[in-house]
């Protein structure tokens, strides 16, 4: 029975055999004999003394007993699914808002194939709608009023193409500074880079706004997906001209610009990589790379085998650099964020525990609205900009009425719709599924949520393997703080 079996996950690397102990959140390097014992049908013996004593394999049994004596291999499971913020939700939403994203327009001068507004997705579409100044000012006031416990807040401008509403953005920034009452307010936006002017750049430089520019690579790759709405022509030449003007006229501010790269898995990864490594205008810039979103997509996105091979090779080079086998100059900027994500998720955020709580929730959900409150042109509230504006379940309030607490609570505790599966999932601490990944635009669907689980577990196991392999090759994750337990259990 499950209640008798230790709550663990076993995995191997080329250099060792490992146990991930769910109750203590520890990774234990162990002997192959112990690994085989736990992997086989005898796992249920671990918490059954009579079964233990009848086993003749004394060396292995004694080794397993030693591990148990150290507090590992417990069979305890969570009994109730409830998010840690559930009991303080109202306070959180009234005092801890960190960011508001204003959809200043639903219109755009481009029609990018993979854009959420393109018509290829279920969650939204282009429309000739803009946010009025009253709604924008109410939203900014709402952020200030509901962030009493937060010293620093961010206001982001979103579209469509937000710079089509530059005058509104200017008014928003001036207003935010007028009412912020000593609170530090920062500003950010993501733009397609086609409508920059001297006035726009100088205004954002004056207010130290963070600018992210979308660019997918050289002309032949960028223009495949990123085209003007009216002419249908590619956008690379227009963006490139603006980048030259930006860098030449405002070199210090340009150093702060971030480039957002959407990696189309049917393109040549090496070609994109070379562009961002060698192209003079942006070779020294910060790069954020991500794949085309498949969530809410009407048609499944496919990938080429060559692309997968190339990106895995770049990841291999990244890890070679981390174990001092390859110079950093050979590492692709398109994959460097993978290491930071690994370091944060497996090392920094993984605290040791004595045992599981009676009540917990899988990872994934933030407090909806508190981290990235998205306000559409009409003043409707959504948990963030990635959810569907066509989904009633995702509409969690309005600027005139505030939050609908029960709808927020429902999204916060999305694990309850798949309770039985979640309670027995070894990867629940590292789960990345929030309510958006259960939304079928009609409601929260257990089937939709469960369809993502295998991919999450596979990704997490690979993270464990990468983490442990780097340790095996001598990479120091700040001395590990005991999170990898080598002594006493390895060969």
C-alpha positions in Angstrom: 0.0 0.0 0.0 1.1 3.6 -0.7 0.9 4.5 3.0 3.6 1.9 3.8 6.0 2.9 1.0 8.6 5.6 1.5 7.6 8.8 -0.3 10.7 9.1 -2.5 11.7 9.4 -6.1 14.7 7.5 -7.5 16.9 8.7 -10.4 20.4 8.0 -11.8 23.1 10.0 -13.4 26.3 8.7 -15.2 28.1 9.1 -11.9 25.7 7.9 -9.3 22.4 6.6 -7.9 20.1 9.0 -6.0 17.1 9.2 -3.7 15.0 12.3 -3.6 13.3 12.1 -0.2 10.0 14.1 -0.4 9.4 14.5 3.3 12.8 16.1 4.1 13.3 17.6 0.6 16.8 16.1 0.5 18.7 14.5 -2.3 20.7 11.5 -1.1 23.5 9.8 -3.1 23.4 6.1 -2.3 24.7 2.7 -3.3 23.4 0.8 -6.3 22.3 -2.1 -4.0 20.1 0.3 -2.0 18.8 1.9 -5.1 17.8 -1.5 -6.6 16.2 -2.5 -3.3 14.1 0.6 -3.2 13.2 0.4 -6.8 12.1 -3.2 -6.6 9.0 -4.7 -5.0 10.7 -4.6 -1.6 10.1 -0.8 -1.2 7.0 -1.5 0.9 9.2 -3.4 3.4 11.0 -0.2 4.5 8.3 0.8 6.9 7.3 -2.7 8.0 9.6 -4.2 10.7 8.4 -7.8 10.3 9.1 -7.6 6.5 12.5 -6.0 7.2 13.6 -8.8 9.6 12.6 -11.6 7.2 14.9 -10.3 4.5 18.2 -12.2 4.1 20.1 -9.4 2.4 21.6 -8.1 5.6 24.1 -5.6 4.2 21.5 -3.8 2.2 18.9 -4.0 4.9 21.4 -2.5 7.5 22.3 0.3 5.1 18.6 1.1 4.6 18.0 1.1 8.3 20.9 3.6 8.8 19.2 5.9 6.2 15.9 5.5 8.1 17.6 6.3 11.4 18.8 9.6 9.9 15.1 10.6 9.4 14.7 9.7 5.8 12.3 7.3 3.9 9.2 8.3 5.7 5.9 7.3 4.0 4.0 10.4 5.3 1.8 12.1 2.7 -0.1 15.4 2.8 -3.7 15.1 3.9 -5.2 18.4 2.8 -4.5 20.5 -0.3 -4.5 24.2 0.8 -2.2 27.0 -0.3 0.0 28.6 2.4 -1.5 32.0 1.6 -5.1 30.8 1.8 -5.8 32.0 5.4 -4.2 35.4 4.9 -5.5 36.0 1.3 -7.5 39.1 2.1 -4.6 40.7 3.9 -2.2 39.8 1.1 -4.4 41.4 -1.6 -5.0 44.5 0.5 -1.4 45.2 1.5 1.1 43.3 -0.6 0.5 44.1 -4.3 3.9 44.3 -6.1 3.1 45.0 -9.7 0.3 46.2 -12.0 0.3 45.6 -15.8 -1.8 48.1 -17.7 -3.2 47.0 -21.0 -3.1 50.4 -22.6 -4.3 49.2 -25.9 -5.4 46.0 -27.7 -4.3 47.3 -31.0 -0.9 46.7 -32.6 0.9 47.8 -35.8 2.2 44.3 -36.3 0.6 40.9 -36.8 3.1 38.3 -35.4 2.2 34.7 -36.1 2.7 33.5 -32.5 1.2 36.5 -30.7 -1.6 35.9 -28.2 -3.6 38.4 -30.2 -3.0 36.8 -33.6 -6.1 34.8 -33.8 -4.1 31.6 -33.4 -4.9 31.5 -29.7 -8.1 31.2 -27.6 -7.3 33.8 -25.0 -7.5 37.1 -26.8 -7.5 39.0 -30.1 -6.7 42.4 -31.6 -9.4 45.1 -31.2 -9.6 48.9 -31.6 -9.8 49.4 -27.9 -7.7 51.6 -25.6 -7.6 52.3 -21.9 -8.8 55.7 -20.9 -6.9 57.9 -18.5 -9.5 57.5 -15.7 -9.2 53.7 -15.7 -5.4 54.0 -15.8 -5.3 56.4 -12.9 -7.7 54.3 -10.8 -5.5 51.3 -11.4 -2.4 53.1 -10.3 -4.1 54.3 -7.2 -5.3 50.8 -6.5 -1.7 49.6 -6.7 -0.5 52.3 -4.3 -3.4 51.7 -1.8 -2.9 48.0 -1.8 0.9 47.8 -1.4 1.3 49.2 2.1 3.8 46.4 3.1 5.8 46.8 -0.1 8.5 49.4 -0.5 9.0 49.0 -4.2 6.3 48.5 -6.8 6.4 48.2 -10.6 4.0 49.6 -13.2 4.3 47.8 -16.6 2.7 48.9 -19.9 1.3 46.2 -22.1 -0.5 45.9 -25.5 -0.9 45.3 -28.3 1.9 47.7 -28.9 2.0 50.0 -25.8 3.9 52.8 -27.5 0.9 53.4 -29.7 -0.4 55.0 -26.5 2.7 57.0 -25.6 0.7 60.0 -24.4 -1.3 57.8 -22.0 1.9 56.2 -20.7 3.4 59.6 -20.1 0.4 60.7 -18.1 0.5 57.4 -16.1 4.1 57.9 -15.1 3.6 61.5 -14.0 0.5 60.5 -12.0 2.2 57.6 -10.3 5.0 59.8 -9.2 2.6 62.3 -7.8 0.7 59.9 -5.6 3.4 57.4 -4.6 4.0 59.0 -1.2 7.7 58.1 -1.0 7.2 54.6 -2.3 9.7 53.6 -4.9 7.9 53.1 -8.2 9.6 51.6 -11.3 8.3 51.4 -14.8 8.7 48.9 -17.6 7.3 47.9 -21.0 7.8 45.5 -23.8 7.8 46.9 -27.3 8.2 45.7 -30.8 10.8 48.4 -31.4 9.2 49.9 -34.5 7.9 53.2 -33.2 10.7 54.7 -31.2 11.3 58.4 -31.5 13.7 60.9 -29.8 11.0 62.0 -27.5 10.0 58.5 -26.4 13.6 57.4 -25.7 14.4 60.6 -23.8 11.3 60.4 -21.7 11.9 56.8 -20.6 15.5 57.5 -20.0 14.5 60.4 -17.7 12.3 58.1 -15.7 14.7 55.1 -15.8 12.1 52.8 -17.4 13.1 49.3 -18.2 12.7 48.6 -21.9 12.4 45.2 -23.4 12.5 44.9 -27.2 11.2 41.9 -29.1 13.6 40.6 -31.8 13.9 37.0 -32.9 17.1 37.0 -34.9 18.5 38.0 -38.3 16.2 39.3 -41.0 15.3 36.0 -42.5 14.2 34.5 -39.2 12.7 37.6 -37.5 10.6 38.5 -40.5 9.2 35.0 -40.8 6.8 35.6 -37.8 7.1 39.4 -37.1 5.4 41.4 -39.9 3.6 44.7 -40.2 -0.2 44.6 -40.1 -0.9 46.8 -43.1 1.8 45.8 -45.6 2.6 42.3 -44.4 6.3 43.2 -44.8 8.9 42.1 -42.3 10.0 44.3 -39.4 13.7 43.7 -39.2 14.9 46.7 -41.2 12.7 49.1 -39.3 13.8 47.8 -35.9 17.4 47.7 -36.9 17.3 51.4 -37.9 15.7 52.3 -34.6 18.3 50.3 -32.7 21.1 52.1 -34.4 19.6 55.5 -33.6 19.0 54.3 -29.9 22.5 53.0 -29.4 24.3 55.9 -31.1 22.3 58.6 -29.4 21.8 57.1 -26.0 24.6 54.6 -25.5 24.4 54.4 -21.6 20.7 53.9 -21.6 20.9 51.3 -24.4 23.1 49.2 -22.2 20.1 48.6 -20.0 17.8 47.5 -22.8 16.8 43.8 -22.7 16.0 41.8 -25.8 13.2 39.3 -25.8 13.8 36.4 -28.2 11.0 34.0 -29.1 12.5 30.8 -30.3 10.6 29.2 -33.1 11.5 25.5 -32.9 11.2 25.2 -36.7 14.0 27.8 -37.2 17.7 27.2 -37.3 18.8 27.6 -33.7 22.5 28.0 -34.6 21.7 30.9 -36.9 19.7 32.7 -34.2 22.5 32.0 -31.7 25.2 33.3 -33.9 23.2 36.5 -34.5 22.9 37.4 -30.9 26.5 36.4 -30.2 28.1 38.4 -33.0 25.8 41.1 -34.3 27.5 44.3 -33.3 24.5 46.4 -32.2 23.3 43.8 -29.6 26.1 41.4 -28.9 26.7 42.9 -25.5 23.0 43.2 -24.6 21.0 41.2 -22.1 18.9 38.5 -23.7 15.8 36.7 -22.5 14.9 33.7 -24.6 11.7 31.6 -24.5 9.8 29.3 -26.8 6.5 29.9 -28.6 3.7 29.5 -26.1 1.6 26.4 -26.6 -1.0 27.3 -23.9 -4.4 28.3 -25.3 -3.0 27.6 -28.8 -5.6 26.4 -31.4 -3.0 24.4 -33.3 -0.2 22.3 -31.7 3.3 23.7 -32.3 5.8 21.2 -33.6 9.5 21.1 -33.3 12.3 20.0 -35.6 14.7 17.3 -34.5 17.7 19.4 -35.5 16.5 22.3 -33.3 16.3 20.0 -30.3 19.8 18.6 -30.9 21.3 22.0 -31.2 19.8 23.5 -28.1 20.8 20.4 -26.0 24.3 20.8 -27.3 24.3 24.4 -26.2 23.1 23.4 -22.7 25.9 20.8 -22.6 28.4 23.6 -23.3 26.9 25.7 -20.6 27.4 23.0 -18.0 30.9 22.3 -19.3 31.7 26.0 -18.5 30.3 25.6 -15.0 32.8 22.7 -14.3 35.7 24.7 -15.9 35.9 22.6 -19.0 35.0 25.3 -21.5 35.6 29.0 -21.8 32.5 31.2 -21.2 32.9 32.9 -24.6 31.7 29.6 -26.2 28.5 29.6 -24.2 25.3 30.7 -25.9 23.5 33.7 -24.3 20.2 32.0 -25.3 20.6 29.2 -22.7 22.5 30.9 -19.8 19.2 31.5 -17.9 18.8 27.7 -17.6 21.6 27.6 -15.1 20.2 30.4 -13.0 16.8 28.7 -13.0 18.4 25.4 -11.9 20.4 27.2 -9.2 17.3 29.0 -7.9 14.8 26.1 -8.0 17.1 23.2 -6.8 19.5 25.1 -4.6 18.3 28.4 -3.3 14.6 27.7 -2.9 14.9 24.1 -1.7 14.8 24.2 2.1 15.2 21.1 4.3 12.2 20.0 6.3 11.7 17.4 9.0 8.6 16.0 7.4 5.7 17.0 5.3 2.9 19.2 6.8 -0.6 17.9 7.1 -1.7 20.7 4.9 0.1 22.0 1.8 -0.2 22.9 -1.9 1.9 22.1 -4.9 4.3 24.7 -6.3 3.1 26.8 -9.2 0.4 29.2 -8.1 1.4 32.7 -6.9 -1.2 34.7 -5.1 -3.3 35.7 -8.1 -3.2 39.4 -8.7 -0.6 40.1 -6.0 2.5 39.4 -8.1 1.4 40.7 -11.6 -2.1 42.1 -11.5 -3.2 42.6 -15.1 -5.8 45.2 -15.8 -7.4 45.2 -19.3 -8.5 48.2 -21.2 -11.9 48.0 -19.6 -10.6 47.8 -16.0 -11.1 44.1 -15.5 -8.7 42.3 -13.2 -6.8 39.1 -14.2 -4.0 37.2 -12.3 -1.4 38.1 -14.9 -1.0 38.9 -18.6 -0.6 35.3 -19.6 -4.2 34.1 -18.8 -7.2 34.2 -21.1 -9.2 37.4 -21.2 -12.1 35.3 -22.6 -12.3 33.1 -19.5 -14.8 34.0 -16.9 -13.0 32.1 -14.2 -9.8 34.2 -14.8 -11.6 37.5 -14.3 -11.0 38.1 -10.6 -12.4 41.6 -10.2 -12.7 45.1 -11.6 -11.1 48.5 -10.8 -14.5 49.8 -9.5 -15.3 46.9 -7.2 -11.9 45.5 -6.3 -11.0 41.8 -6.0 -13.5 39.0 -6.0 -11.9 37.1 -3.1 -13.6 33.8 -3.7 -12.6 33.7 -7.3 -9.0 34.5 -6.3 -9.1 31.8 -3.7 -10.4 29.3 -6.2 -7.4 29.9 -8.5 -5.0 30.0 -5.6 -6.0 26.5 -4.5 -6.1 25.0 -8.0 -4.5 21.8 -6.7 -7.8 20.8 -5.1 -9.3 19.9 -8.5 -6.6 17.2 -8.9 -6.3 16.4 -5.2 -5.7 12.7 -5.4 -2.9 12.9 -8.0 -1.2 15.8 -6.2 -1.1 14.2 -2.8 0.9 11.3 -4.2 3.2 13.3 -6.6 6.8 13.3 -5.7 7.4 16.5 -7.6 4.6 18.6 -6.0 7.1 21.0 -4.3 8.6 21.8 -7.7 5.4 21.9 -9.7 5.0 24.8 -12.1 1.3 24.5 -12.8 -0.9 27.4 -11.9 -4.6 27.9 -12.6 -3.8 29.1 -16.2 -2.6 25.5 -17.0 -6.0 24.1 -16.0 -8.1 26.7 -17.8 -10.0 25.5 -20.9 -11.7 29.0 -21.2 -14.9 27.5 -19.8 -13.6 26.7 -16.3 -10.8 24.9 -14.4 -10.5 21.5 -16.0 -8.9 18.6 -14.1 -8.2 16.9 -17.4 -6.4 19.9 -18.8 -4.3 20.2 -15.7 -3.4 16.6 -15.5 -2.3 16.6 -19.2 0.6 18.8 -18.2 1.8 16.7 -15.2 4.1 14.2 -17.1 6.0 17.0 -18.7 6.5 18.8 -15.3 7.8 15.6 -13.7 10.1 14.9 -16.6 11.5 18.4 -16.4 12.0 18.2 -12.7 13.8 14.9 -12.9 16.1 16.4 -15.5 16.8 19.3 -13.2 17.8 16.9 -10.5 20.1 15.0 -12.8 21.7 18.2 -14.1 22.2 19.5 -10.5 23.7 16.2 -9.3 25.9 15.8 -12.3 27.4 19.2 -11.9 28.1 18.3 -8.2 29.8 15.1 -9.3 32.1 17.1 -11.6 33.1 19.4 -8.7 30.8 22.4 -9.3 30.2 24.3 -6.1 26.6 25.5 -5.5 27.9 27.7 -2.6 29.0 24.6 -0.6 25.5 23.1 -0.9 24.5 23.8 2.7 23.9 20.1 3.2 21.2 19.9 0.5 23.1 17.1 -1.3 23.9 14.4 1.2 26.9 12.5 0.1 28.5 11.3 3.3 27.6 7.9 4.7 25.3 6.7 1.9 27.4 6.7 -1.2 29.8 4.0 -2.3 
